[in-house]
Amino acid sequence: MEAKPYLQEIGLKEGSIASFANYPFNIPSIKMMPVIKFHADVTFIVGENGSGKSTFIEALAQWLGISAQGGSNQVYMEESAGLLLPRHLKGSKSYRKPKDYFFLRAESLYNVATYLDEVYQGSVAENYGVNSLHECSHGESFLAIMANRLGGNGLYIFDEPEAALSPTRQLTALSLIDTLVKKNSQFIIATHSPILLAYPNSIIYQFDESGIKEISYEDTQPFIVTKSFLNNHKSMINNLLYNSENDKG
């Protein structure tokens, strides 16, 4: 059996960054990054838009040798300009390597699907379960990759997968994650989804203006806001919509 966690921890190289004045080093969560220790099963990254989640996830993927666009461990696309963070990271891994890598992100899945069509000449069924990911909806493509491409014994990085998935499909994704964890896989997931965050065998790190800290599921903003809305949706809608109308008057 492979030794997990494959990726044990990551942090900034001491003294490596000359200035924290420019992007991405001026993002508070990056500027004050501690050594992040990863769970053997699932590690979640949460935070508001602009908190540095995707910047961190992209840099982590590149540090592992995966394209920032997404996909497997073959860097096949031009990387985003200005992604300087990977060269300033240092980490520790298990003495055994995962047999599989994949970076799954909603933002650039179209580009990955196009690349796969070009390489496999319109038929990726053997590895992905469909002839072309372009023949599927965004959410179906995500699930096809999870169900067919990710085979276990892997290190998998997801960036906001819920962007492509309905709540019902997020439950399906949660089940697929658990299946892969039981096949000796490790996940690192940036998400806003209170459904995905409910996975029990996990650590949750919050990225915000004060830096990075570990928090409980019940203390995450996705959980707090969703629970508050569902319990008080009528009053919240009234306050949001009717008060804004009165303000205009």
N, C-alpha and C positions, 0 to 999 in steps of 0.2 A: 504493500500500500504506500502511496506517495505521502510524504511528510507535509502537513499543513501547519500554519499558513505558509503558502508558497512565498508571498510577500509579507514579511514580518513587520517592517516599519519603514518610514520615509521621513526625511527632514531636510533642512537647508545645510549646505556645506558651510562650516564655520569660516568666516572671513572671506567667503567667495564673492559676495556681492559688494561692489564698490560704492553704489549709491541706491538708496531706496526712494529716490525722488520720482522715478519714471515707472510707467507700466511695464510689467505687471507687479513690480516690487513695491509699488505704492499702495496696493490693495492691503488693507489692514490685516486680513487673515493670512496673506502671503508674507507680509512684512514681519508679523509676529508668529510665524508658523513654529509650533513646537515639534518634537519628534512624535509623529502619528503612528500609533501601534494598531495594526489591523487584526480584526477578528479572523479566526480560522475559517469561518463560514461566510458571513456577510458583514460588510462595513458600509454604513450609510453616511452620506454627506448631505447636510441640509443647510438652508440659508436663503435669504431673500435674493432677488435678482441683483446682480452686481456685487455679490458678496465674495466672489472668487471661486465658486464651486466648479464651474466649467473650466476655468483657467487651470485649476489644480488637476482636474480629471484629465484634461488634454495633455498637460505636462507629464503626468504620471504615465499615461499611455506611451508618449514619446520616449520617456526614460526607459520603458520596457522594450522599446524597439518597434512600437505599433504606430501606424500613421495617425495623425491627429484627426483625419477625416473619418476614421473608423475602419473596421475590418480585422483581419488577422495580423500575424506578426511580420508581414512583409510590407515595408514602407513603399507604397507604389504611387503615391500622389505627392504633388508639391505641398510642403507644409506651410501653415499660415505664417505670414511675415510677422516678425517680432516675438515669436514664441521662444523667449530666452530662458525661461524657467528650468527646463529639463537639465541643462548643463550645470545648474547650481544645486541639484538634488543629490542626496546620498541616502542609501537605504540598505537594508539587509534582507536577504532571501533565505529560504530553506536550502539545505544542502541538496535536496532533490528538486528538479525543475518540473513545472506542470507540462503535461503532454500537449496542451492546447492553450491558445490565447485568442481573445476576441474583444474588440472595443466596439460597443453597440451604442450609437447615438442617433436620436431622431433627426437632428438638424442636418446631417449629411448622409442619411441613408440612401437618398436618391443617387448620389454620386457613387456610393459603394455598389448599388444595384447595377448602375450603368457599367462600371468596371467589370463586374462579374459577367454581365452579358457579353462584353467584348472578349474576355478571356475564355469563357466557356461556350461562346457562339450561340447564345440564346437558350442554353439548356443547363441549368444548375440543379436539376432534379435530384441527382445522386447525393449531393450534400445538403440541399436546402428544401427538398420535398416539393418544389414547384419548378416549372420550366423557366420562369423568369420572375424575379421579385417585382418587376414593373407590372406584372399581371395581377398583383395583389394590392389591396389597400395598404396604407401605411401600417396600420395595426396588424394586419394579416402577415405582412412582411416581417415585422418584429417577431411575431409568434412562430413563423416558419423557421426563422433563424434559431430561435431558442429551442424549438422542438426537434429540429433536424440537424442543424449545423453544429450546435454545441453538444459535444459528445461525452463530457465529463472529464475528470482529472485535469481540469482547466482553471485558468485564472481569467476571469471575465470582468470587464469594466463597462458599466452602463452610465450614460449621461441623460438624465431625465426621460426614461423610457415611457413614462405615463403620457407624454405629449402625443404619442401615437395610439394610446390604448383607452378604450372606454372603461368605466369602473368594473364591468363584468370581465373584460379582458385583462384588467389588472389582477383580478383574482386568479385568472388562468395563469398569468405570468408568475404570480406568487407561488403557485403550485409547481410550475416548471423550475423555478429557482430552487425550491426545496428538493425536487427530484435530482437536480444537478449537484446540489450540496451533498446529498446522500451518495452521489457518485464521485465524491472526493474533490469537489470543486470549491473555489473561493471567489466571492463576488465583492466588488467595490462599486457602489451605486450612488450617484448624485440624484436626488429626487425631491419633489414637492408632494408626493403621494402619501396620504395617511394610510392607504391600504398597503402599499409595499413596505412602508416603515413598520408595520405591525409584525413583520417577520421576527420570530422570537430569538433565534440564535444569531444575535447581531450586536454591534456597537454603533451608536449614532454620534457623529461629530457635527456640531453647529459652527458654521462660518459666519462671523458678523464683525461689527466695527471694533469689538474688543479682542478679536483674534479667533482662536479655535478652541472649543472645549467639548468634552463628552457630556451628553445630556440623555435623559430618559425619554422614552416614547411619548409619555403624557406631557412632557414639557416642550415638545416640538411645536412650532407655529402651525404646521399643517394639521396636527391633531387638535390643537386648541381652537383654531379658527373654524375648522370643519364641524367639530362638536358643538361649538357655540351657535353656528349657523343652523344646523339641523335641529337643535333644541329650541331655537328662538327665531326661526326663519321669517315668520310674519312680522314680528316687531323690528327685526333687523332690516328687512326690505322697506318697511314703512319709514324707518329712520333714514335710510340711505336715499330713497327716491323722493319721498314727500318733503323731507327737510331740504333736500337740494333744490326742489321746485320753489319752496318758500324763500330760499336764499336768493334765487333769481328774481323773485318778485320784489 
